[in-house]
Amino acid sequence: MKALITGITGQDGSYLADFLLDQGYQVYGMVRRASTENFDRIAHIKNRITLVQADLLDELSLMGMLEQVRPDEIYNLAAMSFVPTSWSQPILTGEFTGIGVVRMLEAVRRVCPKSRFYQASSSEMFGKVREVPQTELTPFYPRSPYGVSKVYGHYITVNYRESYNLFAVSGILFNHESPRRGREFVTRKVTDGVARIKLGLARSISMGNIDSQRDWGFAGDYVQAMWRMLQQKTPDDFVIATGKAHSVRELLRVAFERVDLDWKDYVVVDPKLIRPAEVDQLLGDSSKARRVLKWKPSVTFEQLVHMMVEADMERVRQEIAQGALPDIRPATRSAGRKGKTSK
């Protein structure tokens, strides 16, 4: 079996590649031609996968890639995935995260219509939620350019499935984290900040809305759900979530307690970090996935936070030992600022 992963250099792409290799797949990863491409997350498997160049902005390159690979399964994970950045780059977000999906689907329809296609949808599509918890039937009310673009990607996948009889599914994944998460995301911003504070490299973390709640799970669990969706007899869409919501305040408490510190002594709430339109609570009902896919999460919220804190503690200790100590204090203050991206 051959699998193609767009976004293979990201958190989900790297965990999915690990999983598929363990299942005996030949794994291909789409990468853009860019001098700044970061391969850190797949460095440990780079000699076991094949990277191919293409771009979600260029349909001809996608068609050429599919003709070259002829994959059995396609996992479309590539997107402009950082919600705050979507406010400063709304058009580019729409091109990658929305229109990029239809470019992929059109390439699949023309080149390899028998391939099975997975689209990475997002809980951000629910936005200003209409009901709690959210299911596959909950109406969408996105509250960011990213969420709006994901809604387009979701519905165009449904449309191609129904119009062209493609095996195309969408996984509506709620927040999923890991030590491989980018440091611009709130969970990793917190755990990296905790490690740096504990080891004397920072004095505080600036946060936005610490009362917002998310349904956080482990990315390694969630990529298995993606694979299970493509093993079904008929294509369908599924919510993937833990069913438990936690506030950013709880995230801070659990993370700081792991290193025997009180978060209240180190966290500064900065109104500048609050989004133009906030999503207050996301809580998923994954009962359909548990019933049909036989999937369930294996890592609790506390285990996830501890895993991330310990990984960042180890990484920062190595930085200290190697003398790689950039001045992180300005970055700590601005890490969640609208439009800020990781470097």
TORKOL-4160 file (C-alpha; in steps of 0.2 Angstrom, whole numbers, padded with zeros to 4 digits, m for minus):
343
<pt num="1" X="0000" Y="0000" Z="0000"/>
<pt num="2" X="0006" Y="0017" Z="m0004"/>
<pt num="3" X="0001" Y="0033" Z="0006"/>
<pt num="4" X="0003" Y="0051" Z="0001"/>
<pt num="5" X="0004" Y="0064" Z="0016"/>
<pt num="6" X="0003" Y="0082" Z="0012"/>
<pt num="7" X="0009" Y="0092" Z="0027"/>
<pt num="8" X="0021" Y="0078" Z="0032"/>
<pt num="9" X="0033" Y="0090" Z="0040"/>
<pt num="10" X="0020" Y="0095" Z="0053"/>
<pt num="11" X="0015" Y="0087" Z="0069"/>
<pt num="12" X="0001" Y="0076" Z="0062"/>
<pt num="13" X="0010" Y="0072" Z="0046"/>
<pt num="14" X="0025" Y="0066" Z="0056"/>
<pt num="15" X="0015" Y="0055" Z="0068"/>
<pt num="16" X="0004" Y="0048" Z="0054"/>
<pt num="17" X="0020" Y="0044" Z="0044"/>
<pt num="18" X="0027" Y="0034" Z="0059"/>
<pt num="19" X="0010" Y="0025" Z="0061"/>
<pt num="20" X="0009" Y="0020" Z="0042"/>
<pt num="21" X="0027" Y="0014" Z="0042"/>
<pt num="22" X="0023" Y="0003" Z="0056"/>
<pt num="23" X="0008" Y="m0004" Z="0046"/>
<pt num="24" X="0020" Y="m0008" Z="0032"/>
<pt num="25" X="0015" Y="0006" Z="0020"/>
<pt num="26" X="0026" Y="0015" Z="0007"/>
<pt num="27" X="0025" Y="0033" Z="0013"/>
<pt num="28" X="0027" Y="0048" Z="0002"/>
<pt num="29" X="0026" Y="0066" Z="0008"/>
<pt num="30" X="0022" Y="0081" Z="m0001"/>
<pt num="31" X="0034" Y="0096" Z="0002"/>
<pt num="32" X="0034" Y="0113" Z="m0005"/>
<pt num="33" X="0050" Y="0120" Z="m0013"/>
<pt num="34" X="0056" Y="0132" Z="0000"/>
<pt num="35" X="0073" Y="0136" Z="0007"/>
<pt num="36" X="0065" Y="0137" Z="0025"/>
<pt num="37" X="0057" Y="0120" Z="0025"/>
<pt num="38" X="0059" Y="0112" Z="0042"/>
<pt num="39" X="0062" Y="0093" Z="0042"/>
<pt num="40" X="0065" Y="0091" Z="0061"/>
<pt num="41" X="0049" Y="0081" Z="0065"/>
<pt num="42" X="0053" Y="0068" Z="0051"/>
<pt num="43" X="0072" Y="0068" Z="0053"/>
<pt num="44" X="0071" Y="0051" Z="0062"/>
<pt num="45" X="0062" Y="0043" Z="0047"/>
<pt num="46" X="0068" Y="0053" Z="0032"/>
<pt num="47" X="0078" Y="0038" Z="0025"/>
<pt num="48" X="0062" Y="0027" Z="0026"/>
<pt num="49" X="0050" Y="0039" Z="0016"/>
<pt num="50" X="0050" Y="0048" Z="m0001"/>
<pt num="51" X="0048" Y="0066" Z="m0002"/>
<pt num="52" X="0040" Y="0074" Z="m0018"/>
<pt num="53" X="0038" Y="0092" Z="m0022"/>
<pt num="54" X="0021" Y="0100" Z="m0026"/>
<pt num="55" X="0011" Y="0115" Z="m0020"/>
<pt num="56" X="m0007" Y="0117" Z="m0015"/>
<pt num="57" X="m0007" Y="0133" Z="m0024"/>
<pt num="58" X="m0003" Y="0124" Z="m0041"/>
<pt num="59" X="m0015" Y="0111" Z="m0047"/>
<pt num="60" X="m0003" Y="0105" Z="m0061"/>
<pt num="61" X="0010" Y="0101" Z="m0048"/>
<pt num="62" X="m0002" Y="0091" Z="m0038"/>
<pt num="63" X="m0008" Y="0081" Z="m0054"/>
<pt num="64" X="0011" Y="0078" Z="m0058"/>
<pt num="65" X="0014" Y="0072" Z="m0040"/>
<pt num="66" X="m0001" Y="0060" Z="m0041"/>
<pt num="67" X="0004" Y="0053" Z="m0058"/>
<pt num="68" X="0021" Y="0050" Z="m0050"/>
<pt num="69" X="0016" Y="0042" Z="m0034"/>
<pt num="70" X="m0001" Y="0034" Z="m0039"/>
<pt num="71" X="m0006" Y="0032" Z="m0020"/>
<pt num="72" X="m0019" Y="0021" Z="m0013"/>
<pt num="73" X="m0022" Y="0033" Z="0001"/>
<pt num="74" X="m0021" Y="0052" Z="0002"/>
<pt num="75" X="m0020" Y="0062" Z="0018"/>
<pt num="76" X="m0023" Y="0080" Z="0015"/>
<pt num="77" X="m0015" Y="0088" Z="0031"/>
<pt num="78" X="m0007" Y="0103" Z="0023"/>
<pt num="79" X="m0014" Y="0120" Z="0028"/>
<pt num="80" X="m0011" Y="0137" Z="0036"/>
<pt num="81" X="m0015" Y="0130" Z="0053"/>
<pt num="82" X="m0011" Y="0143" Z="0065"/>
<pt num="83" X="m0028" Y="0152" Z="0069"/>
<pt num="84" X="m0021" Y="0169" Z="0074"/>
<pt num="85" X="m0010" Y="0170" Z="0058"/>
<pt num="86" X="m0026" Y="0168" Z="0048"/>
<pt num="87" X="m0032" Y="0186" Z="0054"/>
<pt num="88" X="m0016" Y="0194" Z="0047"/>
<pt num="89" X="m0015" Y="0183" Z="0031"/>
<pt num="90" X="m0034" Y="0179" Z="0028"/>
<pt num="91" X="m0032" Y="0178" Z="0009"/>
<pt num="92" X="m0017" Y="0166" Z="0009"/>
<pt num="93" X="m0026" Y="0156" Z="0022"/>
<pt num="94" X="m0041" Y="0154" Z="0011"/>
<pt num="95" X="m0030" Y="0149" Z="m0004"/>
<pt num="96" X="m0021" Y="0135" Z="0006"/>
<pt num="97" X="m0034" Y="0129" Z="0018"/>
<pt num="98" X="m0049" Y="0131" Z="0007"/>
<pt num="99" X="m0046" Y="0132" Z="m0011"/>
<pt num="100" X="m0031" Y="0121" Z="m0009"/>
<pt num="101" X="m0043" Y="0107" Z="m0005"/>
<pt num="102" X="m0053" Y="0108" Z="m0021"/>
<pt num="103" X="m0036" Y="0108" Z="m0031"/>
<pt num="104" X="m0031" Y="0092" Z="m0022"/>
<pt num="105" X="m0049" Y="0084" Z="m0025"/>
<pt num="106" X="m0049" Y="0089" Z="m0043"/>
<pt num="107" X="m0032" Y="0082" Z="m0046"/>
<pt num="108" X="m0037" Y="0066" Z="m0038"/>
<pt num="109" X="m0053" Y="0065" Z="m0049"/>
<pt num="110" X="m0043" Y="0067" Z="m0064"/>
<pt num="111" X="m0028" Y="0057" Z="m0060"/>
<pt num="112" X="m0032" Y="0043" Z="m0047"/>
<pt num="113" X="m0051" Y="0043" Z="m0044"/>
<pt num="114" X="m0049" Y="0026" Z="m0035"/>
<pt num="115" X="m0038" Y="0033" Z="m0022"/>
<pt num="116" X="m0045" Y="0035" Z="m0004"/>
<pt num="117" X="m0044" Y="0053" Z="0001"/>
<pt num="118" X="m0044" Y="0060" Z="0019"/>
<pt num="119" X="m0047" Y="0079" Z="0022"/>
<pt num="120" X="m0041" Y="0086" Z="0039"/>
<pt num="121" X="m0057" Y="0096" Z="0045"/>
<pt num="122" X="m0056" Y="0105" Z="0062"/>
<pt num="123" X="m0066" Y="0109" Z="0077"/>
<pt num="124" X="m0063" Y="0127" Z="0073"/>
<pt num="125" X="m0077" Y="0126" Z="0061"/>
<pt num="126" X="m0090" Y="0125" Z="0075"/>
<pt num="127" X="m0083" Y="0142" Z="0082"/>
<pt num="128" X="m0097" Y="0150" Z="0091"/>
<pt num="129" X="m0105" Y="0134" Z="0095"/>
<pt num="130" X="m0123" Y="0130" Z="0093"/>
<pt num="131" X="m0124" Y="0116" Z="0105"/>
<pt num="132" X="m0113" Y="0107" Z="0117"/>
<pt num="133" X="m0105" Y="0095" Z="0114"/>
<pt num="134" X="m0103" Y="0096" Z="0095"/>
<pt num="135" X="m0107" Y="0081" Z="0084"/>
<pt num="136" X="m0106" Y="0078" Z="0065"/>
<pt num="137" X="m0123" Y="0086" Z="0064"/>
<pt num="138" X="m0119" Y="0102" Z="0074"/>
<pt num="139" X="m0121" Y="0117" Z="0062"/>
<pt num="140" X="m0105" Y="0127" Z="0059"/>
<pt num="141" X="m0102" Y="0145" Z="0065"/>
<pt num="142" X="m0083" Y="0148" Z="0061"/>
<pt num="143" X="m0075" Y="0163" Z="0070"/>
<pt num="144" X="m0059" Y="0165" Z="0061"/>
<pt num="145" X="m0053" Y="0165" Z="0043"/>
<pt num="146" X="m0045" Y="0149" Z="0047"/>
<pt num="147" X="m0062" Y="0141" Z="0052"/>
<pt num="148" X="m0071" Y="0148" Z="0037"/>
<pt num="149" X="m0058" Y="0141" Z="0026"/>
<pt num="150" X="m0059" Y="0124" Z="0034"/>
<pt num="151" X="m0078" Y="0124" Z="0032"/>
<pt num="152" X="m0076" Y="0126" Z="0013"/>
<pt num="153" X="m0063" Y="0112" Z="0013"/>
<pt num="154" X="m0075" Y="0101" Z="0023"/>
<pt num="155" X="m0090" Y="0104" Z="0012"/>
<pt num="156" X="m0081" Y="0103" Z="m0005"/>
<pt num="157" X="m0075" Y="0086" Z="0001"/>
<pt num="158" X="m0093" Y="0081" Z="0004"/>
<pt num="159" X="m0097" Y="0088" Z="m0013"/>
<pt num="160" X="m0084" Y="0078" Z="m0022"/>
<pt num="161" X="m0089" Y="0062" Z="m0013"/>
<pt num="162" X="m0107" Y="0064" Z="m0018"/>
<pt num="163" X="m0105" Y="0071" Z="m0036"/>
<pt num="164" X="m0090" Y="0060" Z="m0042"/>
<pt num="165" X="m0092" Y="0045" Z="m0031"/>
<pt num="166" X="m0074" Y="0048" Z="m0023"/>
<pt num="167" X="m0070" Y="0039" Z="m0007"/>
<pt num="168" X="m0067" Y="0055" Z="0002"/>
<pt num="169" X="m0069" Y="0058" Z="0020"/>
<pt num="170" X="m0067" Y="0072" Z="0033"/>
<pt num="171" X="m0061" Y="0070" Z="0050"/>
<pt num="172" X="m0067" Y="0084" Z="0062"/>
<pt num="173" X="m0053" Y="0083" Z="0074"/>
<pt num="174" X="m0053" Y="0093" Z="0090"/>
<pt num="175" X="m0037" Y="0100" Z="0097"/>
<pt num="176" X="m0023" Y="0088" Z="0098"/>
<pt num="177" X="m0006" Y="0091" Z="0104"/>
<pt num="178" X="0011" Y="0083" Z="0107"/>
<pt num="179" X="0029" Y="0087" Z="0110"/>
<pt num="180" X="0030" Y="0090" Z="0091"/>
<pt num="181" X="0017" Y="0104" Z="0092"/>
<pt num="182" X="0024" Y="0121" Z="0086"/>
<pt num="183" X="0029" Y="0133" Z="0099"/>
<pt num="184" X="0017" Y="0146" Z="0093"/>
<pt num="185" X="0002" Y="0135" Z="0099"/>
<pt num="186" X="m0005" Y="0139" Z="0116"/>
<pt num="187" X="m0001" Y="0121" Z="0123"/>
<pt num="188" X="0017" Y="0121" Z="0118"/>
<pt num="189" X="0019" Y="0140" Z="0122"/>
<pt num="190" X="0014" Y="0135" Z="0140"/>
<pt num="191" X="0025" Y="0119" Z="0141"/>
<pt num="192" X="0040" Y="0128" Z="0133"/>
<pt num="193" X="0038" Y="0143" Z="0144"/>
<pt num="194" X="0037" Y="0132" Z="0160"/>
<pt num="195" X="0053" Y="0123" Z="0156"/>
<pt num="196" X="0062" Y="0139" Z="0153"/>
<pt num="197" X="0055" Y="0147" Z="0169"/>
<pt num="198" X="0060" Y="0132" Z="0179"/>
<pt num="199" X="0078" Y="0132" Z="0172"/>
<pt num="200" X="0080" Y="0150" Z="0174"/>
<pt num="201" X="0079" Y="0156" Z="0156"/>
<pt num="202" X="0063" Y="0166" Z="0158"/>
<pt num="203" X="0053" Y="0175" Z="0171"/>
<pt num="204" X="0035" Y="0175" Z="0165"/>
<pt num="205" X="0023" Y="0170" Z="0151"/>
<pt num="206" X="0011" Y="0182" Z="0143"/>
<pt num="207" X="m0006" Y="0174" Z="0139"/>
<pt num="208" X="m0023" Y="0180" Z="0131"/>
<pt num="209" X="m0040" Y="0173" Z="0136"/>
<pt num="210" X="m0036" Y="0160" Z="0149"/>
<pt num="211" X="m0054" Y="0155" Z="0152"/>
<pt num="212" X="m0057" Y="0148" Z="0135"/>
<pt num="213" X="m0060" Y="0129" Z="0135"/>
<pt num="214" X="m0054" Y="0116" Z="0123"/>
<pt num="215" X="m0055" Y="0097" Z="0120"/>
<pt num="216" X="m0037" Y="0092" Z="0120"/>
<pt num="217" X="m0031" Y="0075" Z="0115"/>
<pt num="218" X="m0014" Y="0067" Z="0110"/>
<pt num="219" X="m0010" Y="0069" Z="0091"/>
<pt num="220" X="m0003" Y="0051" Z="0091"/>
<pt num="221" X="m0020" Y="0044" Z="0095"/>
<pt num="222" X="m0029" Y="0055" Z="0082"/>
<pt num="223" X="m0019" Y="0050" Z="0067"/>
<pt num="224" X="m0024" Y="0032" Z="0070"/>
<pt num="225" X="m0042" Y="0038" Z="0068"/>
<pt num="226" X="m0038" Y="0046" Z="0051"/>
<pt num="227" X="m0032" Y="0029" Z="0045"/>
<pt num="228" X="m0047" Y="0020" Z="0052"/>
<pt num="229" X="m0058" Y="0031" Z="0042"/>
<pt num="230" X="m0050" Y="0026" Z="0026"/>
<pt num="231" X="m0052" Y="0007" Z="0030"/>
<pt num="232" X="m0071" Y="0008" Z="0031"/>
<pt num="233" X="m0082" Y="0001" Z="0017"/>
<pt num="234" X="m0091" Y="0017" Z="0014"/>
<pt num="235" X="m0084" Y="0035" Z="0016"/>
<pt num="236" X="m0091" Y="0045" Z="0030"/>
<pt num="237" X="m0086" Y="0060" Z="0041"/>
<pt num="238" X="m0082" Y="0058" Z="0060"/>
<pt num="239" X="m0079" Y="0069" Z="0075"/>
<pt num="240" X="m0063" Y="0064" Z="0084"/>
<pt num="241" X="m0062" Y="0071" Z="0102"/>
<pt num="242" X="m0059" Y="0065" Z="0120"/>
<pt num="243" X="m0076" Y="0072" Z="0126"/>
<pt num="244" X="m0068" Y="0082" Z="0140"/>
<pt num="245" X="m0065" Y="0101" Z="0140"/>
<pt num="246" X="m0051" Y="0110" Z="0149"/>
<pt num="247" X="m0048" Y="0128" Z="0151"/>
<pt num="248" X="m0031" Y="0137" Z="0147"/>
<pt num="249" X="m0031" Y="0141" Z="0166"/>
<pt num="250" X="m0031" Y="0122" Z="0169"/>
<pt num="251" X="m0017" Y="0119" Z="0157"/>
<pt num="252" X="m0007" Y="0132" Z="0166"/>
<pt num="253" X="m0010" Y="0124" Z="0183"/>
<pt num="254" X="m0006" Y="0106" Z="0177"/>
<pt num="255" X="0010" Y="0112" Z="0168"/>
<pt num="256" X="0017" Y="0122" Z="0182"/>
<pt num="257" X="0013" Y="0109" Z="0195"/>
<pt num="258" X="0023" Y="0097" Z="0185"/>
<pt num="259" X="0038" Y="0107" Z="0190"/>
<pt num="260" X="0032" Y="0111" Z="0207"/>
<pt num="261" X="0028" Y="0129" Z="0203"/>
<pt num="262" X="0012" Y="0140" Z="0205"/>
<pt num="263" X="0006" Y="0147" Z="0189"/>
<pt num="264" X="m0001" Y="0162" Z="0197"/>
<pt num="265" X="0017" Y="0168" Z="0201"/>
<pt num="266" X="0023" Y="0168" Z="0182"/>
<pt num="267" X="0008" Y="0171" Z="0171"/>
<pt num="268" X="0003" Y="0189" Z="0164"/>
<pt num="269" X="m0013" Y="0191" Z="0155"/>
<pt num="270" X="m0011" Y="0203" Z="0140"/>
<pt num="271" X="m0027" Y="0209" Z="0132"/>
<pt num="272" X="m0017" Y="0212" Z="0116"/>
<pt num="273" X="m0016" Y="0193" Z="0114"/>
<pt num="274" X="m0035" Y="0191" Z="0113"/>
<pt num="275" X="m0042" Y="0187" Z="0096"/>
<pt num="276" X="m0054" Y="0198" Z="0087"/>
<pt num="277" X="m0067" Y="0185" Z="0088"/>
<pt num="278" X="m0064" Y="0172" Z="0102"/>
<pt num="279" X="m0070" Y="0154" Z="0102"/>
<pt num="280" X="m0075" Y="0151" Z="0120"/>
<pt num="281" X="m0078" Y="0133" Z="0121"/>
<pt num="282" X="m0076" Y="0117" Z="0110"/>
<pt num="283" X="m0081" Y="0100" Z="0116"/>
<pt num="284" X="m0083" Y="0085" Z="0105"/>
<pt num="285" X="m0094" Y="0070" Z="0105"/>
<pt num="286" X="m0084" Y="0056" Z="0097"/>
<pt num="287" X="m0097" Y="0042" Z="0100"/>
<pt num="288" X="m0099" Y="0039" Z="0082"/>
<pt num="289" X="m0081" Y="0036" Z="0079"/>
<pt num="290" X="m0080" Y="0025" Z="0095"/>
<pt num="291" X="m0094" Y="0015" Z="0088"/>
<pt num="292" X="m0090" Y="0013" Z="0070"/>
<pt num="293" X="m0071" Y="0015" Z="0070"/>
<pt num="294" X="m0068" Y="0006" Z="0086"/>
<pt num="295" X="m0057" Y="0021" Z="0091"/>
<pt num="296" X="m0054" Y="0029" Z="0108"/>
<pt num="297" X="m0041" Y="0040" Z="0115"/>
<pt num="298" X="m0027" Y="0032" Z="0126"/>
<pt num="299" X="m0019" Y="0048" Z="0133"/>
<pt num="300" X="m0028" Y="0059" Z="0146"/>
<pt num="301" X="m0026" Y="0078" Z="0147"/>
<pt num="302" X="m0015" Y="0077" Z="0162"/>
<pt num="303" X="m0004" Y="0064" Z="0154"/>
<pt num="304" X="m0003" Y="0074" Z="0138"/>
<pt num="305" X="0003" Y="0090" Z="0148"/>
<pt num="306" X="0015" Y="0080" Z="0158"/>
<pt num="307" X="0022" Y="0072" Z="0142"/>
<pt num="308" X="0025" Y="0089" Z="0134"/>
<pt num="309" X="0032" Y="0098" Z="0149"/>
<pt num="310" X="0045" Y="0083" Z="0152"/>
<pt num="311" X="0050" Y="0084" Z="0133"/>
<pt num="312" X="0053" Y="0103" Z="0134"/>
<pt num="313" X="0062" Y="0101" Z="0150"/>
<pt num="314" X="0074" Y="0089" Z="0142"/>
<pt num="315" X="0076" Y="0099" Z="0126"/>
<pt num="316" X="0080" Y="0115" Z="0136"/>
<pt num="317" X="0092" Y="0106" Z="0147"/>
<pt num="318" X="0101" Y="0100" Z="0130"/>
<pt num="319" X="0101" Y="0118" Z="0124"/>
<pt num="320" X="0109" Y="0124" Z="0140"/>
<pt num="321" X="0122" Y="0110" Z="0139"/>
<pt num="322" X="0126" Y="0114" Z="0121"/>
<pt num="323" X="0127" Y="0133" Z="0125"/>
<pt num="324" X="0113" Y="0136" Z="0113"/>
<pt num="325" X="0104" Y="0149" Z="0123"/>
<pt num="326" X="0096" Y="0163" Z="0113"/>
<pt num="327" X="0088" Y="0178" Z="0122"/>
<pt num="328" X="0070" Y="0171" Z="0123"/>
<pt num="329" X="0062" Y="0184" Z="0134"/>
<pt num="330" X="0055" Y="0195" Z="0120"/>
<pt num="331" X="0049" Y="0179" Z="0111"/>
<pt num="332" X="0040" Y="0173" Z="0127"/>
<pt num="333" X="0031" Y="0190" Z="0128"/>
<pt num="334" X="0025" Y="0190" Z="0110"/>
<pt num="335" X="0023" Y="0171" Z="0106"/>
<pt num="336" X="0004" Y="0172" Z="0106"/>
<pt num="337" X="0003" Y="0189" Z="0097"/>
<pt num="338" X="m0009" Y="0190" Z="0082"/>
<pt num="339" X="0001" Y="0185" Z="0067"/>
<pt num="340" X="0016" Y="0178" Z="0076"/>
<pt num="341" X="0023" Y="0163" Z="0068"/>
<pt num="342" X="0037" Y="0151" Z="0074"/>
<pt num="343" X="0054" Y="0153" Z="0068"/>
